[in-house]
Amino acid sequence: MFPEILNNEKLRLENIKKIYESSKSGYESAKQLYEQQVNNPEVSDEQKSENLEKLKESRGDLDNLQKKIVELQAKIENLSKLGGQQGNPFKKLF
């Protein structure tokens, strides 16, 4: 059961990394578009403001995903250490 938990966490980490890379690509595209619109007089200030808010939200999402990746990496490392110990690894957890 213990190796199954570790493998599930590793799969979860890989999925979150994929989501992060996809989100990062979308953020970079949105950032480029915003930078082009900032100097375009045909784009209204309201539209620029909306796009800036979306860009900030997207950046926040990226930051949250990055934090989740770091947390999962630490969790996997701890689980790996526990799995290498003799006896029941769950005794150390609870």
C-alpha positions as CSV (number, residue, x, y, z in Angstrom):
1,M,0.0,0.0,0.0
2,F,2.8,2.4,0.8
3,P,4.5,2.2,-2.6
4,E,1.0,2.8,-4.1
5,I,0.7,6.1,-2.2
6,L,4.1,7.2,-3.3
7,N,3.4,6.3,-7.0
8,N,0.1,8.2,-6.8
9,E,1.8,11.3,-5.5
10,K,4.4,11.1,-8.3
11,L,1.7,10.8,-10.9
12,R,-0.1,13.8,-9.3
13,L,3.2,15.8,-9.5
14,E,3.7,15.0,-13.1
15,N,0.1,16.1,-13.9
16,I,0.5,19.3,-12.1
17,K,3.8,20.0,-13.9
18,K,2.0,19.5,-17.2
19,I,-0.8,21.9,-16.2
20,Y,1.9,24.4,-15.1
21,E,3.7,24.2,-18.4
22,S,0.4,24.7,-20.3
23,S,-0.6,27.6,-18.1
24,K,2.8,29.2,-18.4
25,S,2.5,29.1,-22.2
26,G,-0.9,30.7,-22.1
27,Y,0.4,33.3,-19.7
28,E,3.3,34.2,-22.0
29,S,0.9,34.6,-24.9
30,A,-1.5,36.7,-22.9
31,K,1.4,38.9,-21.7
32,Q,2.6,39.4,-25.2
33,L,-0.9,40.4,-26.4
34,Y,-1.3,42.8,-23.4
35,E,2.1,44.4,-24.2
36,Q,1.0,45.0,-27.8
37,Q,-2.3,46.5,-26.7
38,V,-0.9,48.9,-24.2
39,N,0.6,51.1,-26.9
40,N,-2.3,50.7,-29.3
41,P,-4.6,53.7,-29.2
42,E,-7.5,51.7,-30.8
43,V,-7.8,49.6,-27.7
44,S,-9.9,51.2,-25.0
45,D,-8.6,51.8,-21.5
46,E,-11.3,49.6,-20.2
47,Q,-10.2,46.7,-22.4
48,K,-6.6,47.3,-21.3
49,S,-7.6,47.3,-17.7
50,E,-9.6,44.0,-18.1
51,N,-6.7,42.4,-19.9
52,L,-4.3,43.5,-17.1
53,E,-6.6,41.9,-14.5
54,K,-6.8,38.7,-16.4
55,L,-3.0,38.7,-16.7
56,K,-2.6,39.2,-13.0
57,E,-5.0,36.4,-12.3
58,S,-3.2,34.1,-14.6
59,R,0.1,35.0,-12.9
60,G,-1.4,34.2,-9.5
61,D,-2.6,30.8,-10.9
62,L,1.0,30.1,-12.0
63,D,2.4,31.0,-8.6
64,N,-0.1,28.7,-6.9
65,L,0.8,25.8,-9.2
66,Q,4.5,26.4,-8.6
67,K,3.9,26.3,-4.8
68,K,1.9,23.0,-5.2
69,I,4.8,21.5,-7.2
70,V,7.3,22.4,-4.5
71,E,4.9,21.0,-1.8
72,L,4.5,17.7,-3.7
73,Q,8.2,17.4,-4.3
74,A,8.8,17.7,-0.6
75,K,6.0,15.2,0.2
76,I,7.4,12.7,-2.3
77,E,10.9,13.1,-0.8
78,N,9.6,12.5,2.7
79,L,7.5,9.5,1.6
80,S,10.6,8.0,-0.2
81,K,12.6,8.4,3.0
82,L,9.9,6.7,5.1
83,G,9.5,3.9,2.6
84,G,13.2,3.0,2.9
85,Q,13.0,2.5,6.7
86,Q,12.5,-0.9,8.3
87,G,9.1,-1.9,9.7
88,N,5.9,0.0,9.3
89,P,6.5,3.4,7.7
90,F,3.1,4.6,8.9
91,K,4.1,4.4,12.5
92,K,6.3,7.5,11.9
93,L,3.4,9.4,10.3
94,F,0.9,9.0,13.0
